């Protein structure tokens, strides 16, 4: 597959890294020659320096025979024009645009300029993706990471194991014997900074970060088995009243259960806009770093603090101060993935990486075969892939124990019809079934091969 990626920033670079690693023909375009050089020197990609919205630049990038264009520059307008030019001038089949401004997505004129007319097949909104990730973190407060799969019937949970975890030093195969009815599988373990797919004989150790794939009905029981409790988040303090904070507050207001949210925003215009848009949420104008203002927001009695400003350091410091003041749960928005190792020492319960959420969303739309969902784990170290099994797939008609999966791949669950099943060795996978597979990055191409024989790009 030939792909043009417009924008060599964090998101563009990660997408290029994924696709180039899977032997696709990738060309990356950016006005910044240094970013293009970094991509071409570190990845197996071609680079073009220039304005991605200019037809001659797209032509030099190979748009005439490209299968897909992914517009992920810092400008919404450039991204939209890229897709229009790619369609009108080069007849590119698939166009994906990242659009940040909510004014384009929430407007009375959206029917006039709907994205089909703009030749955009898929719109990715980072703010909406991050807001959804924040809401998922609030729904599972004892996890550091979570994502929904299989139409809401299954979840991936990231759990930090403490010294008092009841199942420490227990081989994973023995967990199946101890809890035979539990529909949950440990698909990944991060130990001393290294992520790997565990073997049945591996044991869980203190401070391990595990990725657990579980049936949604068994989530509470799963958390309890691994030493965690789920508390309702009724009192939430949101630091940052921009698009993400506003969307989270709106979602909390629509919940049937009673949630009391407060927003702290230091920009007066942004604070006033949030106050006008919300009904039950209290908006406080001021700096979230101000301890007096945090106490005015009753941070000491809050169930959770969600720090989603545009500054990583502010988010981290606010989360630390909130926990020290007595807040039970702290969640921080962190753009820089190198700051992730600081979360545990700083006692921050969970973090959201906007780059990872955006990359996951884009990957969902470019994977081969009948891929329904993709979630990028860590710094693009692994993926959780949900896909429907095709009749041409080597998986079809075979028992789980008969399939020669790569060492870095584990089956999280199999959904037959509306029923989510634990992947025992005697379970037969049939065409039409939906499988959830954890795969280390290096094994993703083999997973795609197993999911299908004849490649169907779109």
Long-range contacts (C-beta under 8 A, 24 or more apart in sequence): 1-25, 1-67, 1-68, 1-457, 2-27, 2-62, 2-65, 2-66, 2-67, 2-68, 3-27, 3-66, 3-67, 3-68, 3-69, 3-70, 3-366, 4-28, 4-29, 4-58, 4-61, 4-62, 4-63, 4-66, 4-68, 4-69, 4-70, 4-86, 4-92, 5-29, 5-69, 5-70, 5-72, 6-30, 6-52, 6-53, 6-69, 6-70, 6-71, 6-72, 6-73, 6-78, 6-79, 6-82, 7-52, 7-71, 7-72, 7-73, 7-74, 7-79, 7-98, 8-32, 8-35, 8-36, 8-38, 8-39, 8-47, 9-35, 9-72, 9-73, 9-74, 10-335, 10-355, 11-72, 11-98, 11-355, 11-358, 11-359, 11-362, 12-39, 12-70, 12-72, 12-73, 13-38, 13-39, 13-43, 14-355, 14-359, 14-376, 14-380, 15-70, 15-72, 15-359, 15-362, 15-363, 16-43, 16-45, 17-43, 17-380, 18-359, 18-363, 18-380, 18-441, 18-444, 19-366, 20-44, 20-45, 21-441, 21-442, 21-444, 21-445, 22-444, 22-445, 22-448, 23-445, 25-62, 27-61, 27-62, 29-57, 29-58, 29-61, 30-73, 51-78, 52-78, 52-82, 53-78, 53-81, 53-82, 53-85, 54-85, 55-85, 55-89, 58-82, 58-85, 58-86, 58-89, 58-90, 59-90, 63-89, 63-90, 63-92, 64-90, 66-90, 66-92, 67-92, 67-93, 67-94, 67-457, 67-458, 68-92, 68-93, 68-94, 68-95, 68-96, 68-366, 68-457, 69-94, 69-95, 69-96, 70-96, 70-362, 70-366, 71-95, 71-96, 71-97, 71-98, 72-98, 72-124, 72-358, 72-362, 73-98, 76-100, 76-101, 76-104, 80-118, 80-120, 83-118, 83-119, 83-120, 84-118, 84-119, 86-119, 87-119, 88-119, 93-458, 94-121, 94-122, 94-366, 94-457, 94-458, 95-119, 95-120, 95-121, 95-122, 96-120, 96-121, 96-122, 96-123, 96-124, 96-362, 96-365, 96-366, 97-122, 97-123, 97-124, 98-124, 98-125, 98-126, 98-358, 98-362, 99-123, 99-124, 99-125, 100-125, 100-126, 100-127, 100-243, 102-127, 102-243, 122-365, 124-358, 124-361, 124-362, 126-354, 126-357, 126-358, 127-242, 127-243, 127-244, 127-247, 128-247, 129-354, 129-357, 129-358, 129-360, 129-361, 130-244, 130-308, 130-333, 130-352, 130-354, 130-357, 131-243, 131-244, 131-247, 131-248, 131-251, 132-357, 133-352, 133-357, 134-244, 134-248, 134-306, 134-308, 134-331, 134-333, 134-352, 135-248, 135-251, 135-252, 137-306, 137-331, 137-350, 137-352, 138-233, 138-236, 138-248, 138-304, 138-306, 138-329, 138-331, 139-233, 140-219, 140-223, 140-230, 141-230, 141-231, 141-233, 141-303, 141-304, 141-328, 141-329, 141-349, 141-350, 142-223, 142-228, 142-229, 142-230, 142-231, 142-349, 143-223, 143-228, 143-350, 144-209, 144-343, 144-349, 144-350, 144-351, 145-211, 145-350, 145-377, 147-360, 147-375, 147-384, 148-216, 149-213, 149-373, 149-375, 149-384, 149-386, 149-412, 149-413, 149-436, 150-386, 150-413, 150-415, 150-420, 150-434, 150-436, 152-216, 153-215, 153-216, 153-415, 153-418, 153-420, 154-213, 154-214, 154-215, 154-216, 154-412, 154-413, 154-415, 154-420, 154-436, 155-213, 155-214, 155-216, 155-219, 156-187, 156-211, 156-212, 156-213, 156-375, 156-384, 156-412, 157-211, 157-212, 157-213, 157-214, 157-219, 157-222, 157-223, 158-209, 158-210, 158-211, 158-212, 158-350, 159-209, 159-210, 159-211, 159-212, 159-223, 159-226, 159-228, 160-207, 160-208, 160-209, 160-344, 161-204, 161-205, 161-206, 161-207, 161-208, 161-209, 161-210, 161-226, 161-227, 162-206, 162-227, 163-206, 164-227, 165-204, 165-206, 165-226, 165-227, 166-225, 166-226, 166-227, 167-204, 167-225, 167-226, 167-227, 168-203, 168-204, 168-205, 168-206, 169-203, 169-204, 169-205, 170-203, 170-204, 171-200, 171-201, 171-202, 171-203, 172-198, 172-199, 172-200, 172-201, 172-202, 172-203, 172-204, 173-200, 173-201, 179-225, 182-214, 182-218, 182-221, 182-222, 182-225, 182-422, 183-214, 183-215, 183-217, 183-218, 183-413, 183-420, 183-421, 183-422, 184-212, 184-213, 184-214, 184-215, 184-218, 184-222, 184-225, 184-422, 185-212, 185-213, 185-214, 185-410, 185-411, 185-412, 185-413, 185-422, 185-423, 186-210, 186-211, 186-212, 187-211, 187-212, 187-213, 187-384, 187-410, 187-412, 187-438, 188-377, 188-382, 188-410, 188-438, 190-378, 193-341, 195-377, 195-378, 195-381, 195-382, 195-440, 196-408, 196-440, 197-382, 197-407, 197-408, 197-409, 197-410, 197-438, 197-439, 197-440, 198-410, 207-344, 211-377, 211-384, 211-438, 213-384, 213-412, 213-413, 213-436, 213-438, 215-413, 215-420, 215-422, 231-303, 231-328, 231-329, 232-257, 232-303, 233-259, 233-303, 233-304, 233-329, 234-258, 234-259, 234-260, 234-303, 235-259, 235-260, 235-261, 235-298, 235-301, 235-302, 235-303, 235-304, 236-260, 236-261, 236-262, 236-302, 236-303, 236-304, 236-305, 236-306, 237-261, 237-262, 237-263, 237-264, 237-294, 237-297, 237-298, 237-299, 237-302, 237-304, 237-305, 237-306, 237-322, 237-327, 238-262, 238-263, 238-264, 238-305, 238-306, 238-308, 239-263, 239-264, 239-288, 239-305, 239-306, 239-307, 239-308, 239-309, 239-314, 239-315, 239-318, 240-264, 240-265, 240-288, 240-307, 240-308, 240-309, 240-310, 240-315, 240-333, 241-265, 241-267, 241-270, 241-271, 241-273, 241-274, 241-283, 242-270, 242-308, 242-309, 242-310, 244-308, 244-333, 245-274, 245-306, 245-308, 246-273, 246-274, 246-277, 246-278, 248-306, 248-308, 249-274, 249-278, 249-281, 250-277, 250-278, 252-281, 253-278, 253-279, 253-280, 253-281, 262-297, 262-298, 264-288, 264-293, 264-294, 264-297, 288-314, 288-318, 289-314, 289-317, 289-318, 289-321, 291-321, 291-325, 294-318, 294-321, 294-322, 294-325, 295-325, 299-325, 299-326, 299-327, 300-325, 300-326, 300-327, 301-326, 302-327, 302-328, 303-327, 303-328, 303-329, 304-328, 304-329, 304-330, 304-331, 305-329, 305-330, 305-331, 306-331, 307-331, 307-332, 307-333, 308-333, 308-352, 309-333, 312-336, 312-339, 316-342, 316-346, 316-348, 319-346, 319-348, 320-346, 320-347, 320-348, 323-347, 323-348, 323-349, 337-378, 337-379, 340-378, 340-379, 356-380, 367-448, 368-448, 368-451, 368-452, 368-455, 368-456, 368-457, 369-393, 369-448, 369-451, 369-452, 369-455, 369-456, 370-451, 370-452, 371-451, 372-434, 380-441, 381-440, 381-441, 382-408, 382-438, 382-439, 382-440, 382-441, 383-438, 383-439, 383-441, 383-444, 384-412, 384-436, 384-437, 384-438, 384-439, 385-436, 385-437, 385-439, 385-444, 385-447, 385-451, 386-434, 386-435, 386-436, 386-437, 387-434, 387-435, 387-437, 387-451, 388-432, 388-433, 388-434, 389-429, 389-430, 389-431, 389-432, 389-433, 389-434, 389-435, 389-451, 390-431, 390-451, 390-452, 390-453, 391-431, 392-452, 392-453, 392-454, 393-431, 393-450, 393-451, 393-452, 393-453, 394-449, 394-450, 394-453, 395-429, 395-435, 395-450, 395-451, 396-429, 396-430, 396-431, 397-428, 397-429, 397-430, 397-431, 398-428, 398-429, 399-425, 399-426, 399-427, 399-428, 399-429, 400-424, 400-425, 400-426, 400-427, 400-428, 400-429, 401-425, 401-426, 403-429, 403-450, 405-450, 406-439, 406-440, 406-443, 406-446, 406-447, 407-443, 408-439, 408-440, 408-442, 408-443, 409-437, 409-438, 409-439, 409-440, 409-443, 409-446, 409-447, 410-437, 410-438, 411-435, 411-436, 411-437, 411-438, 412-436, 412-437, 412-438
